[in-house]
């Protein structure tokens, strides 16, 4: 193959570069499964992006894209969720959601706000039936930050900009029916951006501090 190669590419269940024209509404999964997205109000923005031609723009509190969980649900296995976020400063009673599979047992919510249900505003929060795991570093509003959440066994790790922030427990069996990238359940009324989102099933890519990628994730 020509170019960078991901040794775990066969385990990638979702790879969203979120490229396109300004205002575009087509979202391609460049991973092995070629999942089809359902769009609920989101579009691509060429003016604010981390890599490639565009990013996912979330203009209102109801914007998100979703994918079926048939191939994505982790079950009891290891996983890695990662990508780039550029969110505004989160104020009280806003959730600042990055993605979720629903609420309740078997699901997760990843956000940078609290909505009054635990966690901390402007920090990375991982909700499951096992509890909430929160980063220690404040995520600066209006700037690009790399985020990653990994599970190895029942050990859950949260990373911000490659730094291992917090270690906790996630012992649940992950199920759910769909993955929503964006707000979905709990929202904020401000434009936010996500870019280069990758989900790897069965592989915990990071267990300690690492250097975030300096280019888009490889397609092979």
Secondary structure, DSSP 8 states (H G I E B T S, - for coil): --S---TTGGGEEEEE----STT----B--STT--B-EEEB-EEESSS-SSSS-EEEE-STT-EEEEESTTT--BTS-EEEEEEEE-----TT---EEEES-SSTT--EEESS-TTSSS-TTS-EEEETTEEEE-SS---TTS-EEEEEEEETTEEEEEETTEEEEEEE--S-B--SEEEEE-TTS--SS-EEEEEEEEEES----SS-----SS-----
